Amino acid sequence: MAKADIHFIPDENILKAVAKVIKTERMKRQLTQEALGTESNVTWRHIQRFESGQLNPSLCSFIKIAGGLGIAPDELLKKVVGEIK
């Protein structure tokens, strides 16, 4: 995807990509939503809402979740961008 094209992507598509990546990475590590919440200092309820695409994570939450997953935030973001359709 060209950098110039990214601002034309609907928010819904971005949220779906964020949801899919967080859930996929959590499941790869065999973490429950509760465990990821504890590891990232984000409530499990927020994790649940991020994974369902109901809530847009703040930058702070995204960075905390990356830490809870043991992945650099920029790597997690690259995965999200790779999922955007």
C-alpha positions as CSV (number, residue, x, y, z in Angstrom):
1,M,0.0,0.0,0.0
2,A,1.4,3.4,-1.0
3,K,1.9,5.9,1.8
4,A,-0.2,8.4,-0.1
5,D,-3.2,6.0,-0.2
6,I,-3.5,5.4,3.5
7,H,-5.6,8.4,4.3
8,F,-8.3,7.1,2.0
9,I,-8.9,4.0,4.1
10,P,-12.2,3.9,6.0
11,D,-11.8,3.9,9.8
12,E,-13.7,0.7,10.0
13,N,-11.1,-1.1,7.9
14,I,-8.3,0.2,10.2
15,L,-10.2,-0.9,13.3
16,K,-10.8,-4.4,11.8
17,A,-7.1,-4.7,11.1
18,V,-6.1,-3.6,14.6
19,A,-8.6,-6.1,16.1
20,K,-7.4,-9.0,14.0
21,V,-3.7,-8.3,14.7
22,I,-4.1,-7.9,18.5
23,K,-6.2,-11.1,18.7
24,T,-3.9,-13.1,16.4
25,E,-0.8,-12.1,18.4
26,R,-2.5,-12.8,21.7
27,M,-3.6,-16.2,20.6
28,K,-0.1,-17.0,19.2
29,R,1.2,-16.5,22.7
30,Q,-1.6,-18.5,24.2
31,L,-2.7,-15.6,26.4
32,T,-6.3,-15.0,27.5
33,Q,-7.7,-11.5,27.3
34,E,-7.4,-11.3,31.0
35,A,-3.7,-12.3,30.9
36,L,-2.9,-9.8,28.2
37,G,-4.7,-7.1,30.2
38,T,-2.6,-7.9,33.2
39,E,0.6,-7.9,31.2
40,S,-0.2,-4.7,29.4
41,N,-1.9,-2.8,32.3
42,V,-5.0,-2.4,30.2
43,T,-8.3,-3.8,31.4
44,W,-9.4,-7.1,29.9
45,R,-12.7,-5.4,29.0
46,H,-10.8,-2.9,26.8
47,I,-8.8,-5.8,25.3
48,Q,-12.1,-7.5,24.4
49,R,-13.5,-4.3,22.9
50,F,-10.3,-3.7,20.9
51,E,-10.4,-7.2,19.5
52,S,-14.0,-6.9,18.5
53,G,-13.4,-3.6,16.8
54,Q,-15.8,-1.8,19.1
55,L,-13.2,0.5,20.5
56,N,-10.3,2.3,19.0
57,P,-7.2,1.9,21.2
58,S,-5.4,5.1,22.1
59,L,-1.7,5.3,21.2
60,C,-0.9,4.7,24.9
61,S,-3.0,1.6,25.0
62,F,-1.5,0.3,21.7
63,I,2.0,0.7,23.1
64,K,1.1,-1.0,26.4
65,I,-0.5,-3.9,24.5
66,A,2.5,-4.3,22.3
67,G,4.6,-4.5,25.5
68,G,2.2,-7.0,27.0
69,L,2.6,-9.1,23.8
70,G,6.4,-8.8,24.0
71,I,6.6,-7.1,20.6
72,A,7.9,-3.6,19.6
73,P,5.1,-1.2,19.0
74,D,6.5,-0.4,15.5
75,E,6.4,-4.1,14.6
76,L,2.8,-4.4,15.8
77,L,1.9,-1.4,13.8
78,K,3.6,-2.9,10.7
79,K,1.4,-6.0,11.1
80,V,-1.7,-3.8,11.4
81,V,-0.8,-1.9,8.2
82,G,-0.2,-5.2,6.5
83,E,-3.7,-6.3,7.3
84,I,-5.5,-3.2,6.1
85,K,-7.7,-3.9,3.1
